[in-house]
Amino acid sequence: MMRRIAVLDAPTNLGLRPPTSTSVPGCAKAPGALRDHDLLARLRARDAGCVTPARYDPGDWRPGDGVCHAREIADYSLALAERIGSIIDRGEFPVVLGGDCSVLLGSALAMHRLGEAVGGRIGLVFVDGHSDFRHPGNASYVGAAAGEDLALVTGRGQADLAALEGRRPYFRDIDVVVLGIRAQDEYRLDLQAAGITTRPVPALRAEGAARTAQWAHEQLADCAGYWVHIDVDVLDPAVMPAVDAPDPGGIAFAELEILLAGLVDTPHCLGVELTVFDPDYDPDGSYAAEIVNTVVAGLAPVTAPEAVPSRLLSARPTPGPRRGNGRTTAASERLNGPRTAPSGKSEYAPPDFSVDAGSAADDEPPGVRAGELTSVRAGEPSGLRAVGPSGVRPEEPSGVGAEALSGVGAAEREPVGPPASAGPGLLRRPSPPVPDAADHPNADTA
């Protein structure tokens, strides 16, 4: 029985600083821009509506005042958590369209409630170009929740955001896997010290997107299930400049598609959120079309006829009630026995910041490794796929990406994205001018 997707809009921009003194961040427009490309119809998804945020108004906030819009973000997170919980209670697969990365607080709260209800821990796969790990312990001040969301959901930061309903942390450090950050991320050593498992872009690319997804599953083997967070700035700005803080050295659309497909192709994946796409930098809608193509292909395992419904694994024989709303989730009625970690596996793996082209096991199927990089199609540079004016990849059948996602020879065909030095020659089309990362007000260094 296939899993039905429910698409929920979370058009908040409360977690970002204003681009200019007279403007507001454009990522609140992202859900509408993606829907305009028939996302729901192509996913055969139920429209779960919209959680409307408070008005964006930083007022007289100044550095040192704590997280800007904290009260509004807290209220929004409570409302969003309730809606996500309701979708899961219906046995559906939530796809949350953000908004900025502060959306993660709402989904994290929903996952903690769910974990309590089923007597297990819920994990997080954090796919992002930045670690978003700024907090009072490693920065002179905090301010934009979208650059601090991973820190907040792991219990670091002010209690009115990091401890809603008295829950702290929403995710334990050992239950978090970070994928796609840049090799020199500002907080990479803090992640390592915390025991948060990490695979930056060089290691992800060396191992391949499909094997990286499987590796993420293994890191969360002790969890009852996991949530997937995707910030589209994990993509290289050569192919996706329409974000608030573009940073060179990211992955390609093809890699994100394969990674997403691998992450959701298990009943233990409970849902996905997509954040930080800014339509203000996409005047003709071409980037929105490419995101939709990638999401539809990446979520194909969820809607396949043979897909297995979500299943939570519990460490306790009897689920408890969900705190905060008094309901017991429908998912808790489908409990299985406790999940056993692979023999000899430690509770978490140390972060891997090295690129070892020969690190794959000898018995692994052949795949893409350093020195053996191939494009997704002959003649395409660095794995980037051409896109026509309508946003549809040319010469591909309607089941785009189906061959690569079928598992037959996927490793051999796994594409590799642009190098860190990707320049204008790798762009699919001329792109509108966007500010450099240093000029963006929401860069993680802010």
Secondary structure, 3 states (H helix, E strand, C coil): CCCCEEEEEECCCCCCCCCCCCCCCHHHHHHHHHHCCCHHHHHCCEEEEECCCCCCCCCCCCCCCCCCCHHHHHHHHHHHHHHHHHHHHCCCEEEEEECCCCHHHHHHHHHHHHHHHHCCCEEEEEECCCCCCCCCCCCCCCCCHHHCHHHHHCCCCCHHHHCHHHCCCCCCHHHEEEECCCCCCCCHHHHHHHCCEEECHHHHHHHCHHHHHHHHHHHCCCCCEEEEEEEHHHECCCCCCCCCCCCCCCECHHHHHHHHHHHHCCCCEEEEEEECCCHHHCCCCHHHHHHHHHHHHHCHHHHCCCCCCCCCECCCCCCCCCCCCCCCCHHHHHCECCCCCCCCCCCCCCCCCCCCCCCCCCCCCCCCCCCCCCCCCCCCHHHCCCCCCCCCCCCCCCCCCHHHHCCCCHHHHCCCCCCCCCCHHHCCCCCCCCCCHHHCCCCCCC
